[in-house]
Amino acid sequence: MLPEYRGRGVYRALVGARARSAIAMGRKYVHSDSTEYSRPILERQGLVKVSTTTPYLWKRESTGS
């Protein structure tokens, strides 16, 4: 994000719009795969952390053929 937009609520507004859209579609739960930096913003919006994902980089080993 551009520095001049930091702290202006752009991410918070986007999260709110996505949540309202999910509610309008009758959804009870939403999912957000985000970094720990986003967690305070998401929690202020009412989301609750329920699990953690661990990134994994899979590399195919060459078979020599």
Contacts in CASP RR format, 6 or more apart in sequence:
PFRMAT RR
TARGET T0000
AUTHOR 0000-0000-0000
METHOD contacts of the structure
MODEL  1
MLPEYRGRGVYRALVGARARSAIAMGRKYVHSDSTEYSRPILERQGLVKV
STTTPYLWKRESTGS
1 10 0 8 1.000
1 11 0 8 1.000
11 38 0 8 1.000
11 41 0 8 1.000
12 41 0 8 1.000
12 44 0 8 1.000
12 45 0 8 1.000
15 32 0 8 1.000
15 41 0 8 1.000
15 42 0 8 1.000
15 45 0 8 1.000
15 47 0 8 1.000
16 45 0 8 1.000
18 30 0 8 1.000
19 30 0 8 1.000
19 45 0 8 1.000
22 30 0 8 1.000
30 47 0 8 1.000
32 38 0 8 1.000
32 42 0 8 1.000
32 47 0 8 1.000
33 53 0 8 1.000
34 42 0 8 1.000
39 49 0 8 1.000
42 49 0 8 1.000
43 49 0 8 1.000
END
